[in-house]
Amino acid sequence: MAAWSFIWEDEMNPEQDHESGTKQRRLSGFALLAVLRSVARNETKRSSRSTPTVVRTNPHAEDLVETALALVNDEWSDEQTINQLRLKAAGKTRDLRIAERLLRQGGDAFEVWRANRAWRLLNAAAGVHLSPLTEEESAQMSIVSNFCELTEQEQFQYLSASLPELREMETEISAQASKQADLADIVIKLNKLVGPASLHEDFVLRSNVGLASAQRYLVRLAGFLDESES
């Protein structure tokens, strides 16, 4: 399942609330990612190089994104990866361009080394050669890389150390254990505190990665995330 598609998993994991008789809606990791990013984009309505407002996609382009990420993860050389992507695209340059926009859409291409390299190689396969990373961009991705090495709990501690509002949200959600919090409400509140909409001096707090980490932690705490997900 592509990361930008989502399914409510009521039928696959039907869990009943014994008091209310209502289903507890739990999301898979892919579903959570899609819902969180969808709500965040609708809330901010912002436009930047890292977040195209509309991307018309197709299964072939989505497959090219997965292929690029897999090849980069396998540590293929740039030339090998470009050749494989062109072979996979079967001469359809338009699909390569759609694929790079899909990868760029979530913001990871400007925060995560692997995603950035995959994005650059998709562009190269499409005949678009980008400028090298600046020192500032490289430094920012190194900061995010170090953040990603922390556990989920440690990541939230890092974020909340600079944003007490996150601790307040954690306390509020924990107190609502007997009645589920509203997913959209959690996402909208977080989107104003962490991520691209934030004006905080710490790049991690302004990053999509930081936003996704806080969302995942609090959404799991609220009981929406399938606990079978790592």
C-alpha positions, 0 to 999 in steps of 0.5 A: 500500500502506498504511503499516500493512500489510506484505509480505516481498518474497522473491518480488519481490526474490529474492536468494540468499546464495551461501554459504548458499543462503538468501534474503536477506529485504529489506523495502520502506520500507512493510514496514519501517515496519510491522515495526518498529512492530509489534515495538516495540508488542509489546515495550513493551505500553504505552498512551498517548494517542499509541498506541492498543493496538488499532485496528479498521480498514478500507480506507475509513478507511485511505484517509481517512488518506492523503487527509488527509495529501495535502490537508495537504501540498497546503496546503489551508485547514482549512475546505477540508480538513474539507469534503473529508474529510467528502465523502470519508467520505460521512457515515461519521463512524465511519470518520473516527474510525478514521482519526484513531486510525490516524494517532495510533497511530504517534505522529507526530501528536504529533511531526510538524507535517503529521501533527498537522494532518492528525490534528486535521482528521480530528477536526474532520471527525468533529465533535471539536474539540481544544485548541490545541497548548501551547507545549511541544508546539509547541517539541517538534515544531519540534525534531523538524522540524529533526532531520528536515532532517538526512540519515540519516547525520547523524541517526544521528550526532546520536542516537549522540552522546548514546547511545554504545550506538548506536555499539556496535550499529553496530559489532556489526552491521557485524561481522556482514556475512557473517551477517545480524543478527536483525531483531527483536533489533535492533528490541527493543534499539533500543526500549529505548534510543530512543523513548517507552520512553527516559527521555533528556532530549532529546525527539528521543531520546524520540520515535517519529521518532528511534526510526524513524530509528535503526531505519532506519539500522541495519536498512539496515546489517544488509542488511534494507532494500531499497536501492532505497528512498530 
